[in-house]
Amino acid sequence: MQIIIDMDGTICTEERTYSRCLAVPKLHAVESINALYDEGHTIIIYSARTWMEFEMTTAWLKEHKVKYHQLIMGKPIGDVWIDDRALQFKDNWQEIIKDLKNRKK
């Protein structure tokens, strides 16, 4: 399964542009993402951050040992996303993992 995961507010805390290197991983985020990676899923991290923040973002992911296949920068910004394949994240990594396992059946 190819899984696309938002960076700020999902993997790590949401910080102002110049403080993003100080972001903290969300509870259960790193271990959940790494477990999905280890199960053979393709992990793509998607961010609204600019390309100027690419190196800082990859350094943050490396520092926190997040396993992933691809990082995409410049996600379109909108007030609401409507998507038929989305799982809404509400600081609920354990529920997300459970839902993903049910989708594989």
N, C-alpha and C positions, 0 to 999 in steps of 0.2 A: 504494500500500500504506500502511496506517496502522500506524505503528511506535510502540510504547510502550516507553519506556526509563526504568529506575530511575535516580535521582539519585546517592545516596550509595553508594560502592563500585563504581559502574559508570561514571558520568560523572566523578566526582571522588572523592578520597580520603575515607574515612569518618572523621569527626571528632566529638568530643563536642559536645553541643548548643551551648555557648557559644563554640566554636572553629570552627564550620562556615563562617564567613566567610573563614577561613584555609585552607580546603580547596584542594587542588591538582588540576587536571585530570588524569585518568588518561591514560597514554600512548596516543596516537592517537584519543582520545575526541572532542575537538572537531572535528578535521578529518573524522573518519568520520561524525559526526552531520550536520555541515554538507554533506558530499557527498550524503548521503541526502536531505536537505532540498532541495538544488539539483537532484537527479534528479526531484523532484516528489512525494516521499513526504510524508505527513502525520506530523510528529514531535510526539508527546505525551510530556512528561516527567512521571513519576509519583514522588512522594516520600512517605515515612512522616513527614516533617517536619510540624509543626503549622502551622495557619493563621497563627499569630503569627510564623512565620519566612518567610512568603510574600514580603514586600518584600525581605528580605535575600537570599532565594534568587533572585528575579528580578534583583536587582542583581548577584549573582555570575554568573548566566548572561549578562547584558549585558556585564559586565567581561571575561569570557572569550570573548565573541563567539560564543556558542552559538546557532544558529538553531533555532527551534522554533515550533510553532503554539499549543500549550496546555501549561500547567503545572497539574497536579492535586496537591493536598496531602492528606495524611491517609490514605495507603495502609494497608489493614489489616495489622496486624503478626502474623506467625506464625513458627514455627520452620522450617517447610517449606512451599514452594509447589508444588502439583501443578497443572500446566497443560498442555493438549495443544498449545499454540502457542508455548511458551517456548523461547528459546535460552539456554543457561547461559553466563553471562559469567565468564571466568577470565582477566582481563587480556589478552583476545584480540580486540581490535577488528578486526584485519585478517581473522581467521577468521569473525567475525560478518558482516562485509560480504560475504565470499565466499559464506557460507551464504544470506544474504538474496538475493543475485543468482541463486543456484540455485533458490530457492523461486519466483521470478518466472517461471521457464520453464514 
